């Protein structure tokens, strides 16, 4: 494929390549050009394709918290990030999937607003701005969840945009979207029922491309080891039920792993075997960005309280220049993502040529 943002048939080809190749792609949340550029740098270094995604809050932050209309900022910020990515991705020599993360009921209008921009771009260029969008209506009854997913997928399919849905719930909270469930190993809310996955397949498969974030104990953020039990065998059971019911080949579903930060590596490997092509990572990369900046500030305390040394008059401009300490954050994020590419088996497997 040509390096750059992939949509439509190319996106589906990328997903199929990951599943058949036994690897998955990290889906990294970004909030500004510094974190987005770090993801591109990391992917280029690893020679891996990558998924870049924005939550509604990340999109708003990209537009600027000073924008008075928050709803508009969430749409415009995401569009701005998409254009930034499209301009730079091909020069980094890898393929990029552009995605928006969790949109619950109160953020469905955000996704509809982005679809307005996708449709405009498709009419002008033959390609949408985004590869895919997520609707997270997992807290609602399944009929309500799937009815809205069906409506949205019918709209998306016309421009080749994919839909990610969530069945079962991911514990914890992300950008104001979360569930007040006890994140413990015996909480049934954290484990998707295979029968629900089959129902979703029956409703959506004939409309357009979709992926499923099926919960198997996932929790956003990092958590005390042993508090949450990941059960990837639930993914295997869901795949088997759809496969047997419809006479399909192995792992017919395109599955997504939410809450990847802090997960055990053997559970990651098992999830990939059962058809996961995408694993979300945010908390770990946030910390990887922040930690080296914190270390740098601690190592240069005077430079962050005085422009000129109060004792000897030394100027500190080069030390407090944002390019200096922001670069430390970028490098920390790049380093952490190399671990993610290795864990997911995608290093060296870019389809870009």
DRENDO-1510 file (C-alpha; in Angstrom, 1 decimal, always signed):
<recs>
REC; n; res; u; v; w
REC; 1; UNK; +0.0; +0.0; +0.0 .
REC; 2; UNK; +1.0; +3.6; -0.4 .
REC; 3; UNK; +2.1; +5.1; +3.0 .
REC; 4; UNK; -0.5; +7.3; +4.6 .
REC; 5; UNK; -4.0; +7.1; +6.0 .
REC; 6; UNK; -5.9; +4.0; +4.9 .
REC; 7; UNK; -9.7; +3.9; +4.6 .
REC; 8; UNK; -12.4; +1.7; +3.0 .
REC; 9; UNK; -11.1; -1.4; +1.2 .
REC; 10; UNK; -7.5; -0.7; +2.2 .
REC; 11; UNK; -8.5; -0.5; +5.9 .
REC; 12; UNK; -10.2; -3.8; +5.6 .
REC; 13; UNK; -7.1; -5.3; +3.9 .
REC; 14; UNK; -5.0; -4.0; +6.7 .
REC; 15; UNK; -7.2; -5.7; +9.3 .
REC; 16; UNK; -7.2; -9.0; +7.3 .
REC; 17; UNK; -3.4; -8.9; +7.1 .
REC; 18; UNK; -3.0; -8.4; +10.8 .
REC; 19; UNK; -5.3; -11.3; +11.6 .
REC; 20; UNK; -3.9; -13.7; +9.1 .
REC; 21; UNK; -0.3; -12.6; +10.1 .
REC; 22; UNK; -1.0; -13.3; +13.8 .
REC; 23; UNK; -0.4; -9.8; +15.0 .
REC; 24; UNK; -2.3; -6.7; +16.1 .
REC; 25; UNK; -1.8; -3.0; +15.9 .
REC; 26; UNK; -1.6; -0.6; +18.9 .
REC; 27; UNK; -4.4; +2.0; +18.9 .
REC; 28; UNK; -2.9; +5.1; +20.6 .
REC; 29; UNK; -4.9; +8.0; +21.9 .
REC; 30; UNK; -3.5; +11.4; +21.1 .
REC; 31; UNK; -4.3; +14.9; +22.3 .
REC; 32; UNK; -2.1; +17.2; +20.3 .
REC; 33; UNK; +0.6; +17.3; +17.6 .
REC; 34; UNK; +3.3; +16.3; +20.1 .
REC; 35; UNK; +1.7; +13.0; +21.0 .
REC; 36; UNK; +0.6; +12.3; +17.5 .
REC; 37; UNK; +4.0; +13.0; +16.0 .
REC; 38; UNK; +5.5; +10.7; +18.6 .
REC; 39; UNK; +3.2; +7.9; +17.4 .
REC; 40; UNK; +4.2; +8.4; +13.8 .
REC; 41; UNK; +7.9; +8.5; +14.8 .
REC; 42; UNK; +7.5; +5.3; +16.9 .
REC; 43; UNK; +5.7; +3.4; +14.1 .
REC; 44; UNK; +8.3; +4.5; +11.5 .
REC; 45; UNK; +11.1; +3.3; +13.9 .
REC; 46; UNK; +9.4; +0.0; +14.4 .
REC; 47; UNK; +8.4; -0.4; +10.7 .
REC; 48; UNK; +4.9; -1.1; +11.9 .
REC; 49; UNK; +1.5; +0.3; +10.8 .
REC; 50; UNK; -0.5; +1.9; +13.6 .
REC; 51; UNK; -3.9; +3.2; +14.7 .
REC; 52; UNK; -4.2; +6.8; +15.9 .
REC; 53; UNK; -7.4; +7.7; +17.8 .
REC; 54; UNK; -9.0; +10.6; +19.6 .
REC; 55; UNK; -11.5; +10.5; +22.4 .
REC; 56; UNK; -14.0; +13.3; +22.5 .
REC; 57; UNK; -11.9; +15.1; +25.1 .
REC; 58; UNK; -8.7; +14.6; +23.2 .
REC; 59; UNK; -10.4; +16.1; +20.1 .
REC; 60; UNK; -11.6; +19.1; +22.1 .
REC; 61; UNK; -8.1; +19.6; +23.6 .
REC; 62; UNK; -6.7; +19.5; +20.1 .
REC; 63; UNK; -9.0; +22.4; +19.0 .
REC; 64; UNK; -8.1; +24.3; +22.2 .
REC; 65; UNK; -9.8; +24.5; +25.5 .
REC; 66; UNK; -10.4; +28.2; +24.9 .
REC; 67; UNK; -12.9; +27.4; +22.2 .
REC; 68; UNK; -16.3; +28.4; +23.7 .
REC; 69; UNK; -18.5; +25.9; +22.0 .
REC; 70; UNK; -17.3; +22.5; +23.3 .
REC; 71; UNK; -19.4; +20.5; +20.8 .
REC; 72; UNK; -17.9; +22.3; +17.9 .
REC; 73; UNK; -14.4; +22.0; +19.3 .
REC; 74; UNK; -14.8; +18.2; +19.5 .
REC; 75; UNK; -15.7; +18.0; +15.9 .
REC; 76; UNK; -13.2; +20.6; +14.5 .
REC; 77; UNK; -10.4; +19.3; +16.7 .
REC; 78; UNK; -10.8; +15.8; +15.4 .
REC; 79; UNK; -11.0; +17.1; +11.8 .
REC; 80; UNK; -7.8; +19.1; +12.4 .
REC; 81; UNK; -6.0; +16.1; +13.8 .
REC; 82; UNK; -7.1; +14.0; +10.8 .
REC; 83; UNK; -5.7; +16.6; +8.3 .
REC; 84; UNK; -2.5; +16.8; +10.3 .
REC; 85; UNK; -2.1; +13.0; +10.2 .
REC; 86; UNK; -3.0; +12.8; +6.5 .
REC; 87; UNK; -0.3; +15.4; +5.6 .
REC; 88; UNK; +2.5; +13.8; +7.6 .
REC; 89; UNK; +1.8; +10.0; +7.6 .
REC; 90; UNK; +2.9; +9.3; +4.1 .
REC; 91; UNK; +6.3; +11.0; +4.8 .
REC; 92; UNK; +6.8; +8.7; +7.8 .
REC; 93; UNK; +6.5; +5.7; +5.5 .
REC; 94; UNK; +3.8; +3.7; +7.3 .
REC; 95; UNK; +0.1; +3.1; +7.0 .
REC; 96; UNK; -2.1; +4.8; +9.6 .
REC; 97; UNK; -5.7; +4.0; +10.6 .
REC; 98; UNK; -7.6; +7.1; +11.9 .
REC; 99; UNK; -10.2; +6.3; +14.5 .
REC; 100; UNK; -12.3; +8.1; +17.1 .
REC; 101; UNK; -12.7; +6.4; +20.5 .
REC; 102; UNK; -15.7; +5.9; +22.9 .
REC; 103; UNK; -18.8; +7.8; +22.0 .
REC; 104; UNK; -21.7; +7.1; +24.4 .
REC; 105; UNK; -25.2; +8.3; +23.9 .
REC; 106; UNK; -24.5; +11.9; +24.6 .
REC; 107; UNK; -21.7; +11.9; +22.1 .
REC; 108; UNK; -23.5; +10.3; +19.2 .
REC; 109; UNK; -23.9; +13.8; +17.7 .
REC; 110; UNK; -20.2; +14.1; +17.7 .
REC; 111; UNK; -19.9; +11.1; +15.4 .
REC; 112; UNK; -22.7; +12.4; +13.2 .
REC; 113; UNK; -20.8; +15.7; +13.0 .
REC; 114; UNK; -17.7; +13.9; +11.9 .
REC; 115; UNK; -19.7; +11.9; +9.4 .
REC; 116; UNK; -20.7; +15.3; +7.8 .
REC; 117; UNK; -17.0; +15.9; +7.2 .
REC; 118; UNK; -16.3; +12.4; +6.0 .
REC; 119; UNK; -19.1; +12.7; +3.4 .
REC; 120; UNK; -17.8; +16.1; +2.2 .
REC; 121; UNK; -14.3; +14.7; +1.9 .
REC; 122; UNK; -15.6; +11.6; +0.1 .
REC; 123; UNK; -17.5; +13.7; -2.4 .
REC; 124; UNK; -14.4; +15.8; -3.1 .
REC; 125; UNK; -11.6; +13.1; -3.0 .
REC; 126; UNK; -13.2; +9.7; -3.1 .
REC; 127; UNK; -12.0; +9.0; +0.5 .
REC; 128; UNK; -13.3; +9.9; +3.9 .
REC; 129; UNK; -11.2; +11.7; +6.5 .
REC; 130; UNK; -11.4; +8.8; +9.0 .
REC; 131; UNK; -11.0; +5.1; +8.8 .
REC; 132; UNK; -13.5; +4.2; +11.5 .
REC; 133; UNK; -15.5; +5.6; +14.5 .
REC; 134; UNK; -16.7; +4.0; +17.7 .
REC; 135; UNK; -20.1; +4.0; +19.3 .
REC; 136; UNK; -20.0; +2.8; +22.9 .
REC; 137; UNK; -23.6; +2.2; +23.9 .
REC; 138; UNK; -22.7; -0.9; +26.0 .
REC; 139; UNK; -24.4; +0.6; +29.1 .
REC; 140; UNK; -27.8; +0.4; +27.3 .
REC; 141; UNK; -30.0; -2.6; +26.6 .
REC; 142; UNK; -28.6; -4.5; +23.6 .
REC; 143; UNK; -31.6; -3.7; +21.4 .
REC; 144; UNK; -31.1; +0.1; +21.9 .
REC; 145; UNK; -27.3; -0.4; +21.4 .
REC; 146; UNK; -27.7; -2.3; +18.1 .
REC; 147; UNK; -30.5; -0.1; +16.7 .
REC; 148; UNK; -28.3; +3.0; +16.9 .
REC; 149; UNK; -25.3; +1.0; +15.6 .
REC; 150; UNK; -27.3; -0.1; +12.7 .
REC; 151; UNK; -28.4; +3.4; +11.9 .
REC; 152; UNK; -24.9; +4.7; +12.0 .
REC; 153; UNK; -23.4; +1.9; +10.0 .
REC; 154; UNK; -25.9; +2.4; +7.2 .
REC; 155; UNK; -24.6; +6.0; +7.0 .
REC; 156; UNK; -20.9; +5.0; +7.3 .
REC; 157; UNK; -21.0; +2.3; +4.7 .
REC; 158; UNK; -21.8; +4.7; +2.0 .
REC; 159; UNK; -18.3; +6.3; +2.4 .
REC; 160; UNK; -16.4; +3.2; +3.4 .
REC; 161; UNK; -16.1; +4.2; +7.0 .
REC; 162; UNK; -16.0; +1.3; +9.5 .
REC; 163; UNK; -17.9; +1.1; +12.8 .
REC; 164; UNK; -16.5; -0.2; +16.1 .
REC; 165; UNK; -19.2; -1.3; +18.6 .
REC; 166; UNK; -18.9; -2.3; +22.3 .
REC; 167; UNK; -20.7; -5.3; +23.8 .
REC; 168; UNK; -20.3; -5.8; +27.5 .
REC; 169; UNK; -18.6; -3.0; +29.3 .
REC; 170; UNK; -15.0; -2.0; +29.8 .
REC; 171; UNK; -14.5; -1.1; +33.4 .
REC; 172; UNK; -12.9; +2.2; +34.7 .
REC; 173; UNK; -13.4; +5.6; +33.0 .
REC; 174; UNK; -12.0; +7.5; +30.0 .
REC; 175; UNK; -12.8; +11.1; +29.3 .
REC; 176; UNK; -16.0; +11.0; +31.3 .
REC; 177; UNK; -17.2; +7.8; +29.7 .
REC; 178; UNK; -17.2; +4.9; +32.1 .
REC; 179; UNK; -19.2; +2.5; +34.2 .
REC; 180; UNK; -19.6; +2.4; +38.0 .
REC; 181; UNK; -19.2; -1.3; +38.1 .
REC; 182; UNK; -16.9; -3.0; +40.6 .
REC; 183; UNK; -13.8; -3.9; +38.7 .
REC; 184; UNK; -13.4; -7.3; +40.2 .
REC; 185; UNK; -12.8; -10.7; +38.8 .
REC; 186; UNK; -16.3; -12.0; +39.3 .
REC; 187; UNK; -18.3; -9.1; +37.9 .
REC; 188; UNK; -20.4; -10.5; +35.0 .
REC; 189; UNK; -20.9; -7.0; +33.5 .
REC; 190; UNK; -17.2; -7.1; +32.5 .
REC; 191; UNK; -17.7; -10.2; +30.3 .
REC; 192; UNK; -19.5; -10.2; +27.0 .
REC; 193; UNK; -21.9; -13.0; +26.2 .
REC; 194; UNK; -21.2; -14.8; +23.0 .
REC; 195; UNK; -24.9; -14.9; +22.2 .
REC; 196; UNK; -24.9; -11.0; +22.1 .
REC; 197; UNK; -22.0; -11.0; +19.7 .
REC; 198; UNK; -23.9; -13.4; +17.4 .
REC; 199; UNK; -26.9; -11.1; +17.6 .
REC; 200; UNK; -24.8; -8.1; +16.6 .
REC; 201; UNK; -23.3; -10.0; +13.7 .
REC; 202; UNK; -26.7; -11.0; +12.5 .
REC; 203; UNK; -27.8; -7.3; +12.6 .
REC; 204; UNK; -24.8; -5.6; +11.1 .
REC; 205; UNK; -22.8; -7.9; +8.9 .
REC; 206; UNK; -24.9; -7.3; +5.8 .
REC; 207; UNK; -24.7; -3.5; +6.1 .
REC; 208; UNK; -21.0; -2.7; +6.2 .
REC; 209; UNK; -17.7; -3.4; +7.9 .
REC; 210; UNK; -17.7; -3.3; +11.7 .
REC; 211; UNK; -15.5; -4.5; +14.6 .
REC; 212; UNK; -16.4; -5.6; +18.1 .
REC; 213; UNK; -14.9; -4.4; +21.4 .
REC; 214; UNK; -16.1; -7.5; +23.3 .
REC; 215; UNK; -15.3; -7.2; +27.0 .
REC; 216; UNK; -13.4; -10.1; +28.6 .
REC; 217; UNK; -12.5; -8.4; +31.9 .
REC; 218; UNK; -10.9; -5.2; +30.4 .
REC; 219; UNK; -10.5; -2.1; +32.5 .
REC; 220; UNK; -9.3; +1.3; +31.4 .
REC; 221; UNK; -6.1; +2.4; +33.1 .
REC; 222; UNK; -3.7; +0.3; +35.1 .
REC; 223; UNK; -4.8; -1.8; +38.0 .
REC; 224; UNK; -3.4; -3.9; +40.8 .
REC; 225; UNK; -2.3; -7.3; +39.4 .
REC; 226; UNK; -4.9; -10.0; +40.2 .
REC; 227; UNK; -7.8; -7.6; +40.8 .
REC; 228; UNK; -9.1; -8.1; +37.3 .
REC; 229; UNK; -9.1; -11.4; +35.5 .
REC; 230; UNK; -8.8; -11.2; +31.7 .
REC; 231; UNK; -10.6; -14.1; +30.1 .
REC; 232; UNK; -9.7; -14.2; +26.4 .
REC; 233; UNK; -11.4; -17.5; +26.0 .
REC; 234; UNK; -14.6; -15.5; +25.9 .
REC; 235; UNK; -13.4; -14.1; +22.6 .
REC; 236; UNK; -12.7; -17.6; +21.4 .
REC; 237; UNK; -16.2; -18.7; +22.3 .
REC; 238; UNK; -17.7; -15.7; +20.5 .
REC; 239; UNK; -15.8; -16.4; +17.3 .
REC; 240; UNK; -16.7; -20.1; +17.4 .
REC; 241; UNK; -20.4; -19.4; +17.8 .
REC; 242; UNK; -20.5; -17.0; +14.8 .
REC; 243; UNK; -18.4; -19.3; +12.8 .
REC; 244; UNK; -20.5; -22.4; +13.4 .
REC; 245; UNK; -23.8; -20.6; +13.1 .
REC; 246; UNK; -23.0; -19.1; +9.7 .
REC; 247; UNK; -20.5; -21.7; +8.3 .
REC; 248; UNK; -17.7; -19.2; +8.2 .
REC; 249; UNK; -13.9; -19.6; +8.4 .
REC; 250; UNK; -12.0; -19.4; +11.6 .
REC; 251; UNK; -12.1; -16.1; +13.6 .
REC; 252; UNK; -14.7; -14.3; +11.3 .
REC; 253; UNK; -15.1; -11.4; +13.7 .
REC; 254; UNK; -12.7; -8.4; +13.8 .
REC; 255; UNK; -12.2; -7.9; +17.5 .
REC; 256; UNK; -10.8; -5.0; +19.6 .
REC; 257; UNK; -9.0; -5.1; +22.9 .
REC; 258; UNK; -9.8; -2.1; +25.1 .
REC; 259; UNK; -7.9; -1.2; +28.2 .
REC; 260; UNK; -4.6; -2.7; +27.0 .
REC; 261; UNK; -2.4; -0.7; +29.4 .
REC; 262; UNK; -1.0; -3.0; +32.2 .
REC; 263; UNK; -2.3; -6.2; +30.6 .
REC; 264; UNK; -0.4; -9.5; +31.0 .
REC; 265; UNK; +1.6; -10.4; +27.9 .
REC; 266; UNK; +0.3; -13.9; +27.7 .
REC; 267; UNK; -3.3; -12.6; +27.7 .
REC; 268; UNK; -2.4; -10.2; +24.9 .
REC; 269; UNK; -1.0; -13.1; +22.9 .
REC; 270; UNK; -4.1; -15.2; +23.5 .
REC; 271; UNK; -6.4; -12.3; +22.5 .
REC; 272; UNK; -4.5; -12.0; +19.2 .
REC; 273; UNK; -4.9; -15.7; +18.5 .
REC; 274; UNK; -8.6; -15.3; +18.9 .
REC; 275; UNK; -9.0; -12.5; +16.3 .
REC; 276; UNK; -8.0; -9.3; +18.0 .
REC; 277; UNK; -6.4; -6.9; +15.5 .
REC; 278; UNK; -6.4; -3.7; +17.6 .
REC; 279; UNK; -5.4; -3.1; +21.2 .
REC; 280; UNK; -6.0; +0.3; +22.8 .
REC; 281; UNK; -3.2; +1.9; +24.8 .
REC; 282; UNK; -3.5; +5.3; +26.5 .
REC; 283; UNK; -2.6; +5.3; +30.2 .
REC; 284; UNK; +0.8; +3.8; +29.6 .
REC; 285; UNK; +1.7; +6.2; +26.9 .
REC; 286; UNK; +0.5; +9.2; +28.9 .
REC; 287; UNK; +2.8; +8.2; +31.7 .
REC; 288; UNK; +5.7; +7.5; +29.3 .
REC; 289; UNK; +5.2; +11.1; +28.0 .
REC; 290; UNK; +5.0; +12.6; +31.4 .
REC; 291; UNK; +7.7; +10.8; +33.3 .
REC; 292; UNK; +10.8; +12.1; +31.4 .
REC; 293; UNK; +9.4; +15.6; +31.5 .
REC; 294; UNK; +9.0; +15.3; +35.3 .
REC; 295; UNK; +12.6; +14.0; +35.5 .
REC; 296; UNK; +13.9; +16.9; +33.4 .
REC; 297; UNK; +12.1; +19.5; +35.5 .
REC; 298; UNK; +13.5; +17.9; +38.7 .
REC; 299; UNK; +17.0; +18.0; +37.2 .
REC; 300; UNK; +16.7; +21.6; +36.2 .
REC; 301; UNK; +14.6; +23.3; +39.0 .
REC; 302; UNK; +16.1; +26.8; +38.7 .
REC; 303; UNK; +15.3; +27.0; +35.0 .
REC; 304; UNK; +11.6; +26.5; +35.7 .
REC; 305; UNK; +11.5; +29.3; +38.3 .
REC; 306; UNK; +14.0; +31.9; +36.9 .
REC; 307; UNK; +14.7; +33.0; +33.4 .
REC; 308; UNK; +18.2; +34.0; +34.5 .
REC; 309; UNK; +20.1; +32.4; +37.4 .
REC; 310; UNK; +19.7; +34.6; +40.4 .
REC; 311; UNK; +23.3; +33.9; +41.6 .
REC; 312; UNK; +25.5; +34.0; +38.5 .
REC; 313; UNK; +23.2; +35.5; +35.8 .
REC; 314; UNK; +23.2; +32.4; +33.5 .
REC; 315; UNK; +20.3; +32.5; +31.0 .
REC; 316; UNK; +18.1; +29.4; +31.0 .
REC; 317; UNK; +16.2; +29.9; +27.8 .
REC; 318; UNK; +17.5; +26.7; +26.2 .
REC; 319; UNK; +16.4; +24.7; +29.2 .
REC; 320; UNK; +12.8; +26.0; +29.5 .
REC; 321; UNK; +12.2; +26.2; +25.8 .
REC; 322; UNK; +9.1; +24.0; +25.3 .
REC; 323; UNK; +10.8; +22.2; +22.4 .
REC; 324; UNK; +13.4; +20.9; +24.8 .
REC; 325; UNK; +11.2; +19.3; +27.4 .
REC; 326; UNK; +8.3; +18.4; +25.1 .
REC; 327; UNK; +10.9; +16.4; +23.0 .
REC; 328; UNK; +11.8; +14.5; +26.2 .
REC; 329; UNK; +8.1; +13.5; +26.4 .
REC; 330; UNK; +8.0; +12.5; +22.8 .
REC; 331; UNK; +11.0; +10.3; +23.2 .
REC; 332; UNK; +9.5; +8.6; +26.2 .
REC; 333; UNK; +6.4; +7.8; +24.3 .
REC; 334; UNK; +8.4; +6.5; +21.3 .
REC; 335; UNK; +10.3; +4.2; +23.6 .
REC; 336; UNK; +7.2; +2.8; +25.3 .
REC; 337; UNK; +5.5; +2.2; +22.0 .
REC; 338; UNK; +8.4; +0.0; +20.8 .
REC; 339; UNK; +7.3; -2.4; +23.6 .
REC; 340; UNK; +3.8; -2.3; +22.4 .
REC; 341; UNK; +4.8; -3.1; +18.8 .
REC; 342; UNK; +6.8; -6.0; +20.1 .
REC; 343; UNK; +4.1; -7.3; +22.4 .
REC; 344; UNK; +1.6; -7.2; +19.5 .
REC; 345; UNK; +3.9; -8.7; +17.0 .
REC; 346; UNK; +3.5; -5.9; +14.4 .
REC; 347; UNK; +7.1; -4.7; +14.3 .
REC; 348; UNK; +8.6; -5.0; +10.9 .
REC; 349; UNK; +5.3; -5.8; +9.3 .
REC; 350; UNK; +4.1; -2.6; +7.7 .
REC; 351; UNK; +2.2; -3.0; +4.5 .
REC; 352; UNK; +3.5; +0.4; +3.2 .
REC; 353; UNK; +5.6; +0.2; +0.1 .
</recs>
